[in-house]
Amino acid sequence: MTHQQNQRINLKGGFNHFNCFKIFIFCQLLLAACNPILSYQPPATPSPGVRISPTSRLKPTITSLPVDQMLRQLPAMVTSLLFYDPTSGEAAFYKTDNSGNLELINQYADWEQNLSIAPGEYQGDMHTDLFLYDRQKARGWFYIIDGEGSIAMETSPTQAGSSWDVVLSADLDQTPREDLFIYDRNNNLAEIYTIDGEGQLSLMQSHPGIGKQWDLIVPGEFIEGEYTDFFFYNKEDRYGQFYSSDGAGGLIPVLPGQVLTRAWDLITPGDFNEDGWTDILGYNRLEGYGEVYSSDGKGGMEFLESYPGWSRSWDMIIPGKFSGDEHIDLLFYDKTQRESQFMTSDGAGNFKFLIRYTSWRPTWNISPGRFGDSNQ
């Protein structure tokens, strides 16, 4: 597989040249002109979609709301974004300027299609790398990112499972490199893999009988300790369970689980009350309702805030630092309507509308990370 850099890939769709890549929030105006694959030709500067300023239309009804250890490690570092289109194999890295403008760092048009991507610090160098998982071919490999939005190294493919449903990076051993957490629903199995620095996986521990009922699993700092913890969630029963990790591949359930008030379609982790522990933002699409539960570091959860009146069509809610301060912000993305909203927070549960974009490509998958050094 090559990584030949192609003409620039616009967030709305379309090719042209450009060169820069890293962060979250997005830029200027679009032009029209069509391409058989993409919906328009971009102007000379990056333009993911139509930008609508905060003083124009569609201010959300959200009045308050504000990811994990990655976001807390560098308080002033703004989050970069990877946009990947599984239908075409196109990818683009973007950064922001803290004001809602997005700048393209780098793009590729030749990635394989239908990949699952797990960002993580697989080299332990404070830059976010990528693990790419091809379920159909039961294999995975790593892209090591150089801190400038370019692929410095592609590792050789390694054998992977053919039925992995969840693939997450997490700090699960005593090395500086992050590891992989795997959940295989069909086989009622969770697995922990270490990574040797050359992109080869070694099974550290297997957890058969973990349950087939889990719909969502998110990592975070939920329990006091030095390793990544997990929150497992079953939508039908509205039931959540914390698991801590022991640094040797073990997963330990913490306290009895908890039945929550609503069925959640999305879960976004983040320290929304800034007490040092990862909290849980749950979103119910049918009701257009968000709510935050805080964690106490001991396996307990407490209702913190609710947010009625949200849109009923968000497909992704992505946490990150997009405004240049220490607070956790959010990107809301609606694939059907092809629009997004960026919201900044004040660290006290209050959320402020920053900018809205329309005409985004409906097939993007978006991952946050530190893919470039734009905040020097």
One Martini backbone bead per residue (centre of mass of N, CA, C, O) as a GRO file, in nm:
protein
  376
    1MET     BB    1   0.097   0.035   0.023
    2THR     BB    2   0.051   0.365  -0.034
    3HIS     BB    3   0.124   0.740   0.042
    4GLN     BB    4   0.048   0.914  -0.172
    5GLN     BB    5   0.019   1.233  -0.224
    6ASN     BB    6  -0.252   1.417  -0.296
    7GLN     BB    7  -0.480   1.588  -0.359
    8ARG     BB    8  -0.685   1.767  -0.203
    9ILE     BB    9  -0.920   1.702   0.059
   10ASN     BB   10  -1.234   1.782   0.107
   11LEU     BB   11  -1.482   1.771   0.332
   12LYS     BB   12  -1.707   1.777   0.114
   13GLY     BB   13  -1.531   1.742  -0.137
   14GLY     BB   14  -1.258   1.707  -0.330
   15PHE     BB   15  -0.993   1.831  -0.530
   16ASN     BB   16  -0.661   1.946  -0.440
   17HIS     BB   17  -0.429   2.149  -0.308
   18PHE     BB   18  -0.210   2.096  -0.014
   19ASN     BB   19  -0.047   2.074   0.332
   20CYS     BB   20  -0.188   2.086   0.603
   21PHE     BB   21  -0.232   1.949   0.962
   22LYS     BB   22  -0.477   1.871   1.250
   23ILE     BB   23  -0.746   1.974   1.393
   24PHE     BB   24  -1.053   2.065   1.442
   25ILE     BB   25  -1.213   2.294   1.312
   26PHE     BB   26  -1.375   2.488   1.055
   27CYS     BB   27  -1.400   2.651   0.754
   28GLN     BB   28  -1.498   2.818   0.502
   29LEU     BB   29  -1.595   2.834   0.183
   30LEU     BB   30  -1.771   2.730  -0.091
   31LEU     BB   31  -1.780   2.554  -0.395
   32ALA     BB   32  -1.892   2.486  -0.709
   33ALA     BB   33  -1.839   2.171  -0.851
   34CYS     BB   34  -1.798   1.871  -1.007
   35ASN     BB   35  -1.761   1.529  -0.908
   36PRO     BB   36  -1.822   1.200  -0.934
   37ILE     BB   37  -1.748   1.163  -0.620
   38LEU     BB   38  -1.766   1.461  -0.550
   39SER     BB   39  -1.951   1.760  -0.480
   40TYR     BB   40  -1.684   1.951  -0.506
   41GLN     BB   41  -1.486   2.232  -0.562
   42PRO     BB   42  -1.240   2.387  -0.419
   43PRO     BB   43  -1.084   2.628  -0.312
   44ALA     BB   44  -0.768   2.748  -0.233
   45THR     BB   45  -0.885   2.703   0.041
   46PRO     BB   46  -0.992   2.555   0.300
   47SER     BB   47  -1.334   2.388   0.265
   48PRO     BB   48  -1.564   2.188   0.426
   49GLY     BB   49  -1.783   2.423   0.438
   50VAL     BB   50  -2.030   2.609   0.549
   51ARG     BB   51  -1.994   2.899   0.722
   52ILE     BB   52  -2.137   2.990   1.045
   53SER     BB   53  -2.171   3.227   1.247
   54PRO     BB   54  -2.265   3.309   1.569
   55THR     BB   55  -2.460   3.552   1.449
   56SER     BB   56  -2.630   3.370   1.311
   57ARG     BB   57  -2.768   3.078   1.273
   58LEU     BB   58  -2.838   2.819   1.469
   59LYS     BB   59  -2.878   2.819   1.772
   60PRO     BB   60  -2.860   2.633   2.026
   61THR     BB   61  -3.025   2.501   2.324
   62ILE     BB   62  -2.770   2.494   2.465
   63THR     BB   63  -2.651   2.593   2.803
   64SER     BB   64  -2.507   2.321   2.901
   65LEU     BB   65  -2.174   2.187   2.873
   66PRO     BB   66  -1.874   2.096   2.792
   67VAL     BB   67  -1.050   1.261   2.755
   68ASP     BB   68  -0.878   1.213   2.862
   69GLN     BB   69  -0.547   1.182   2.920
   70MET     BB   70  -0.461   1.323   2.660
   71LEU     BB   71  -0.598   1.606   2.723
   72ARG     BB   72  -0.431   1.651   3.004
   73GLN     BB   73  -0.125   1.652   2.932
   74LEU     BB   74  -0.191   1.912   2.731
   75PRO     BB   75  -0.363   2.184   2.808
   76ALA     BB   76  -0.288   2.378   2.537
   77MET     BB   77  -0.359   2.160   2.338
   78VAL     BB   78  -0.484   2.120   2.037
   79THR     BB   79  -0.698   1.942   1.852
   80SER     BB   80  -0.695   1.704   1.617
   81LEU     BB   81  -0.804   1.577   1.287
   82LEU     BB   82  -0.950   1.282   1.144
   83PHE     BB   83  -1.051   1.215   0.809
   84TYR     BB   84  -1.254   0.929   0.712
   85ASP     BB   85  -1.339   0.740   0.412
   86PRO     BB   86  -1.463   0.417   0.371
   87THR     BB   87  -1.569   0.439   0.062
   88SER     BB   88  -1.266   0.564  -0.060
   89GLY     BB   89  -0.990   0.609   0.122
   90GLU     BB   90  -1.000   0.887   0.240
   91ALA     BB   91  -0.774   1.140   0.393
   92ALA     BB   92  -0.761   1.395   0.667
   93PHE     BB   93  -0.574   1.655   0.819
   94TYR     BB   94  -0.652   1.879   1.098
   95LYS     BB   95  -0.650   2.218   1.207
   96THR     BB   96  -0.666   2.494   1.437
   97ASP     BB   97  -0.722   2.854   1.563
   98ASN     BB   98  -0.959   2.878   1.799
   99SER     BB   99  -1.210   3.000   1.582
  100GLY     BB  100  -1.316   2.771   1.358
  101ASN     BB  101  -1.065   2.719   1.184
  102LEU     BB  102  -0.949   2.514   0.919
  103GLU     BB  103  -0.640   2.327   0.859
  104LEU     BB  104  -0.463   2.171   0.631
  105ILE     BB  105  -0.200   1.930   0.642
  106ASN     BB  106  -0.308   1.645   0.520
  107GLN     BB  107  -0.340   1.396   0.246
  108TYR     BB  108  -0.532   1.105   0.127
  109ALA     BB  109  -0.635   0.858  -0.154
  110ASP     BB  110  -0.508   0.536  -0.063
  111TRP     BB  111  -0.671   0.405   0.132
  112GLU     BB  112  -0.834   0.177   0.266
  113GLN     BB  113  -1.132   0.030   0.299
  114ASN     BB  114  -1.325  -0.036   0.571
  115LEU     BB  115  -1.202   0.090   0.831
  116SER     BB  116  -1.076   0.067   1.149
  117ILE     BB  117  -0.986   0.332   1.390
  118ALA     BB  118  -0.711   0.360   1.636
  119PRO     BB  119  -0.604   0.589   1.829
  120GLY     BB  120  -0.253   0.630   1.946
  121GLU     BB  121   0.042   0.582   2.159
  122TYR     BB  122   0.257   0.356   2.005
  123GLN     BB  123   0.551   0.519   2.073
  124GLY     BB  124   0.558   0.732   2.317
  125ASP     BB  125   0.574   1.059   2.172
  126MET     BB  126   0.291   1.235   2.189
  127HIS     BB  127   0.181   1.108   1.933
  128THR     BB  128  -0.066   1.023   1.710
  129ASP     BB  129  -0.157   0.719   1.608
  130LEU     BB  130  -0.245   0.424   1.397
  131PHE     BB  131  -0.496   0.173   1.394
  132LEU     BB  132  -0.568  -0.064   1.136
  133TYR     BB  133  -0.881  -0.236   1.066
  134ASP     BB  134  -0.951  -0.546   0.887
  135ARG     BB  135  -1.210  -0.752   0.908
  136GLN     BB  136  -1.226  -0.916   0.640
  137LYS     BB  137  -0.894  -0.984   0.661
  138ALA     BB  138  -0.780  -1.015   0.946
  139ARG     BB  139  -0.621  -0.726   0.991
  140GLY     BB  140  -0.333  -0.519   1.097
  141TRP     BB  141  -0.202  -0.174   1.129
  142PHE     BB  142   0.045   0.090   1.129
  143TYR     BB  143   0.054   0.445   1.171
  144ILE     BB  144   0.321   0.660   1.190
  145ILE     BB  145   0.334   0.975   1.322
  146ASP     BB  146   0.542   1.282   1.291
  147GLY     BB  147   0.377   1.565   1.378
  148GLU     BB  148   0.285   1.661   1.054
  149GLY     BB  149   0.067   1.456   0.916
  150SER     BB  150   0.262   1.218   0.858
  151ILE     BB  151   0.380   0.912   0.736
  152ALA     BB  152   0.662   0.753   0.864
  153MET     BB  153   0.515   0.460   0.913
  154GLU     BB  154   0.456   0.122   0.799
  155THR     BB  155   0.347  -0.162   0.904
  156SER     BB  156   0.313  -0.476   0.913
  157PRO     BB  157   0.091  -0.698   0.892
  158THR     BB  158  -0.136  -0.835   1.132
  159GLN     BB  159  -0.300  -1.052   1.293
  160ALA     BB  160  -0.660  -1.071   1.324
  161GLY     BB  161  -0.965  -1.057   1.390
  162SER     BB  162  -1.305  -1.119   1.240
  163SER     BB  163  -1.489  -0.996   1.520
  164TRP     BB  164  -1.429  -0.704   1.590
  165ASP     BB  165  -1.606  -0.434   1.753
  166VAL     BB  166  -1.375  -0.328   1.951
  167VAL     BB  167  -1.114  -0.066   1.921
  168LEU     BB  168  -0.868   0.030   2.168
  169SER     BB  169  -0.681   0.253   2.326
  170ALA     BB  170  -0.444   0.179   2.604
  171ASP     BB  171  -0.319   0.181   2.938
  172LEU     BB  172  -0.202  -0.167   3.033
  173ASP     BB  173   0.103  -0.110   3.100
  174GLN     BB  174   0.464  -0.031   3.165
  175THR     BB  175   0.475   0.112   2.906
  176PRO     BB  176   0.474   0.396   2.691
  177ARG     BB  177   0.290   0.229   2.529
  178GLU     BB  178   0.011   0.163   2.390
  179ASP     BB  179  -0.267  -0.039   2.378
  180LEU     BB  180  -0.508  -0.308   2.318
  181PHE     BB  181  -0.861  -0.316   2.306
  182ILE     BB  182  -1.090  -0.599   2.284
  183TYR     BB  183  -1.420  -0.664   2.136
  184ASP     BB  184  -1.612  -0.980   2.113
  185ARG     BB  185  -1.932  -1.057   2.092
  186ASN     BB  186  -1.968  -1.335   1.956
  187ASN     BB  187  -1.729  -1.459   2.167
  188ASN     BB  188  -1.736  -1.346   2.452
  189LEU     BB  189  -1.482  -1.118   2.432
  190ALA     BB  190  -1.174  -1.008   2.579
  191GLU     BB  191  -0.870  -0.823   2.483
  192ILE     BB  192  -0.510  -0.792   2.541
  193TYR     BB  193  -0.265  -0.589   2.372
  194THR     BB  194   0.055  -0.565   2.285
  195ILE     BB  195   0.329  -0.351   2.170
  196ASP     BB  196   0.668  -0.360   2.018
  197GLY     BB  197   0.719  -0.101   1.802
  198GLU     BB  198   0.674  -0.283   1.515
  199GLY     BB  199   0.351  -0.373   1.509
  200GLN     BB  200   0.324  -0.612   1.706
  201LEU     BB  201   0.116  -0.851   1.850
  202SER     BB  202   0.044  -0.937   2.203
  203LEU     BB  203  -0.101  -1.146   2.409
  204MET     BB  204  -0.183  -1.089   2.747
  205GLN     BB  205  -0.514  -1.116   2.772
  206SER     BB  206  -0.804  -1.311   2.837
  207HIS     BB  207  -1.189  -1.259   2.844
  208PRO     BB  208  -1.402  -1.472   2.897
  209GLY     BB  209  -1.736  -1.387   2.960
  210ILE     BB  210  -1.799  -1.065   2.939
  211GLY     BB  211  -2.022  -1.042   2.723
  212LYS     BB  212  -2.288  -0.970   2.468
  213GLN     BB  213  -2.441  -0.683   2.568
  214TRP     BB  214  -2.246  -0.473   2.460
  215ASP     BB  215  -2.255  -0.149   2.293
  216LEU     BB  216  -2.059   0.028   2.483
  217ILE     BB  217  -1.707   0.143   2.495
  218VAL     BB  218  -1.508   0.335   2.729
  219PRO     BB  219  -1.241   0.523   2.808
  220GLY     BB  220  -1.061   0.607   3.126
  221GLU     BB  221  -1.058   0.794   3.447
  222PHE     BB  222  -1.244   0.628   3.694
  223ILE     BB  223  -1.006   0.497   3.859
  224GLU     BB  224  -0.789   0.459   4.088
  225GLY     BB  225  -0.487   0.486   3.902
  226GLU     BB  226  -0.249   0.416   3.621
  227TYR     BB  227  -0.475   0.293   3.444
  228THR     BB  228  -0.699   0.209   3.226
  229ASP     BB  229  -1.040   0.238   3.197
  230PHE     BB  230  -1.393   0.116   3.186
  231PHE     BB  231  -1.712   0.157   3.010
  232PHE     BB  232  -1.996  -0.039   3.019
  233TYR     BB  233  -2.283  -0.066   2.781
  234ASN     BB  234  -2.645  -0.122   2.798
  235LYS     BB  235  -2.922  -0.019   2.635
  236GLU     BB  236  -3.173  -0.192   2.707
  237ASP     BB  237  -3.100  -0.171   3.037
  238ARG     BB  238  -2.938   0.083   3.121
  239TYR     BB  239  -2.635  -0.037   3.169
  240GLY     BB  240  -2.348   0.014   3.388
  241GLN     BB  241  -1.982  -0.071   3.385
  242PHE     BB  242  -1.694  -0.088   3.565
  243TYR     BB  243  -1.341  -0.118   3.468
  244SER     BB  244  -1.039  -0.221   3.574
  245SER     BB  245  -0.682  -0.210   3.558
  246ASP     BB  246  -0.350  -0.383   3.643
  247GLY     BB  247  -0.101  -0.396   3.412
  248ALA     BB  248  -0.158  -0.733   3.321
  249GLY     BB  249  -0.459  -0.761   3.170
  250GLY     BB  250  -0.662  -0.697   3.377
  251LEU     BB  251  -1.021  -0.717   3.461
  252ILE     BB  252  -1.218  -0.522   3.699
  253PRO     BB  253  -1.493  -0.509   3.860
  254VAL     BB  254  -1.670  -0.213   3.989
  255LEU     BB  255  -1.891  -0.271   4.145
  256PRO     BB  256  -2.194  -0.233   4.090
  257GLY     BB  257  -2.391  -0.155   3.868
  258GLN     BB  258  -2.591   0.086   3.668
  259VAL     BB  259  -2.901   0.229   3.636
  260LEU     BB  260  -3.027   0.437   3.398
  261THR     BB  261  -3.255   0.670   3.269
  262ARG     BB  262  -3.138   0.615   2.974
  263ALA     BB  263  -3.101   0.555   2.645
  264TRP     BB  264  -2.794   0.525   2.472
  265ASP     BB  265  -2.625   0.603   2.163
  266LEU     BB  266  -2.408   0.790   2.304
  267ILE     BB  267  -2.062   0.819   2.423
  268THR     BB  268  -1.880   1.076   2.609
  269PRO     BB  269  -1.572   1.142   2.725
  270GLY     BB  270  -1.506   1.358   3.020
  271ASP     BB  271  -1.397   1.638   3.218
  272PHE     BB  272  -1.665   1.839   3.301
  273ASN     BB  273  -1.579   1.922   3.622
  274GLU     BB  274  -1.271   1.921   3.692
  275ASP     BB  275  -1.172   1.659   3.909
  276GLY     BB  276  -0.987   1.424   3.739
  277TRP     BB  277  -1.237   1.270   3.616
  278THR     BB  278  -1.408   1.075   3.414
  279ASP     BB  279  -1.689   1.134   3.235
  280ILE     BB  280  -2.044   1.101   3.125
  281LEU     BB  281  -2.187   1.140   2.801
  282GLY     BB  282  -2.523   1.110   2.719
  283TYR     BB  283  -2.717   1.016   2.416
  284ASN     BB  284  -3.055   1.073   2.301
  285ARG     BB  285  -3.201   1.074   1.997
  286LEU     BB  286  -3.513   1.057   2.025
  287GLU     BB  287  -3.514   1.305   2.249
  288GLY     BB  288  -3.284   1.509   2.250
  289TYR     BB  289  -3.072   1.400   2.490
  290GLY     BB  290  -2.860   1.507   2.756
  291GLU     BB  291  -2.614   1.359   2.992
  292VAL     BB  292  -2.435   1.382   3.307
  293TYR     BB  293  -2.187   1.173   3.463
  294SER     BB  294  -2.010   1.140   3.743
  295SER     BB  295  -1.700   1.043   3.868
  296ASP     BB  296  -1.513   0.926   4.183
  297GLY     BB  297  -1.274   0.691   4.158
  298LYS     BB  298  -1.465   0.419   4.281
  299GLY     BB  299  -1.731   0.346   4.078
  300GLY     BB  300  -1.903   0.593   4.086
  301MET     BB  301  -2.223   0.764   4.016
  302GLU     BB  302  -2.341   1.104   3.923
  303PHE     BB  303  -2.563   1.321   3.866
  304LEU     BB  304  -2.522   1.645   3.697
  305GLU     BB  305  -2.660   1.687   3.393
  306SER     BB  306  -2.897   1.830   3.164
  307TYR     BB  307  -2.998   1.830   2.787
  308PRO     BB  308  -3.244   1.953   2.646
  309GLY     BB  309  -3.306   2.012   2.298
  310TRP     BB  310  -3.163   1.848   2.113
  311SER     BB  311  -3.078   1.706   1.859
  312ARG     BB  312  -3.200   1.400   1.668
  313SER     BB  313  -2.911   1.357   1.461
  314TRP     BB  314  -2.662   1.266   1.597
  315ASP     BB  315  -2.360   1.065   1.526
  316MET     BB  316  -2.144   1.260   1.666
  317ILE     BB  317  -1.938   1.306   1.973
  318ILE     BB  318  -1.648   1.509   2.006
  319PRO     BB  319  -1.372   1.538   2.188
  320GLY     BB  320  -1.187   1.846   2.283
  321LYS     BB  321  -0.938   2.100   2.207
  322PHE     BB  322  -1.060   2.409   2.036
  323SER     BB  323  -0.984   2.700   2.219
  324GLY     BB  324  -0.690   2.706   2.387
  325ASP     BB  325  -0.765   2.566   2.646
  326GLU     BB  326  -0.845   2.341   2.926
  327HIS     BB  327  -1.109   2.266   2.797
  328ILE     BB  328  -1.382   2.073   2.708
  329ASP     BB  329  -1.494   2.007   2.393
  330LEU     BB  330  -1.730   1.995   2.105
  331LEU     BB  331  -1.834   1.776   1.833
  332PHE     BB  332  -2.105   1.790   1.611
  333TYR     BB  333  -2.240   1.520   1.391
  334ASP     BB  334  -2.438   1.517   1.082
  335LYS     BB  335  -2.469   1.311   0.817
  336THR     BB  336  -2.745   1.362   0.685
  337GLN     BB  337  -2.721   1.691   0.701
  338ARG     BB  338  -2.418   1.782   0.678
  339GLU     BB  339  -2.347   1.875   0.983
  340SER     BB  340  -2.196   2.108   1.227
  341GLN     BB  341  -2.083   2.161   1.575
  342PHE     BB  342  -1.921   2.393   1.786
  343MET     BB  343  -1.829   2.364   2.138
  344THR     BB  344  -1.767   2.546   2.419
  345SER     BB  345  -1.608   2.560   2.741
  346ASP     BB  346  -1.563   2.655   3.106
  347GLY     BB  347  -1.544   2.401   3.322
  348ALA     BB  348  -1.872   2.435   3.450
  349GLY     BB  349  -2.099   2.324   3.226
  350ASN     BB  350  -2.070   2.539   3.004
  351PHE     BB  351  -2.206   2.609   2.677
  352LYS     BB  352  -2.072   2.738   2.360
  353PHE     BB  353  -2.126   2.863   2.066
  354LEU     BB  354  -1.920   2.881   1.771
  355ILE     BB  355  -1.993   2.683   1.511
  356ARG     BB  356  -2.118   2.622   1.179
  357TYR     BB  357  -2.165   2.347   0.940
  358THR     BB  358  -2.202   2.271   0.601
  359SER     BB  359  -2.156   2.023   0.357
  360TRP     BB  360  -2.069   1.767   0.456
  361ARG     BB  361  -1.965   1.469   0.436
  362PRO     BB  362  -2.156   1.166   0.503
  363THR     BB  363  -1.873   0.959   0.533
  364TRP     BB  364  -1.740   1.048   0.780
  365ASN     BB  365  -1.473   0.975   1.000
  366ILE     BB  366  -1.385   1.089   1.334
  367SER     BB  367  -1.060   1.171   1.485
  368PRO     BB  368  -0.888   1.240   1.761
  369GLY     BB  369  -0.571   1.429   1.826
  370ARG     BB  370  -0.197   1.435   1.785
  371PHE     BB  371  -0.079   1.509   1.457
  372GLY     BB  372   0.028   1.804   1.529
  373ASP     BB  373   0.233   2.114   1.568
  374SER     BB  374   0.042   2.412   1.632
  375ASN     BB  375   0.123   2.489   1.962
  376GLN     BB  376   0.416   2.664   1.982
   0.00000   0.00000   0.00000
